[in-house]
């Protein structure tokens, strides 16, 4: 029997005053790149979209799954989602770097859920 483990971390960051940096694709590209490098993740692609009048969403498609974000300026919040079938320590390094990035602009992690996901199968054959 083999077990495939995965980690899914979601967290919300709140701000007393919504930082203008969070409306910048450059901010997100730098933060995402640095965080994903810390966890040694393999980026396959991604996209970002700026909403009018405010807000941004984006994601990085990873060989190991995905990292995504959504800003909600009117509520002074950011929502983060990292799903990884990679080593749990790699996920931790990436999440820690993201949190440090938000703390540098006075963000506070308000809610966080770390979920264990995966499957167990009987043989080497999947199909």
Secondary structure, DSSP 4 states (H G I P E B T S, - for coil): -EEEEEEEEEEEEE-SS--GGGG-HHHHHHHHHHHHHHTT--EEEEEEEE-SSS-EEEEEEETTEEEEEEEEGGGTEEEEEEEESS-HHHHHHHHHHHHHHHHTTT-EEEEEEEEEEEEEESSS---
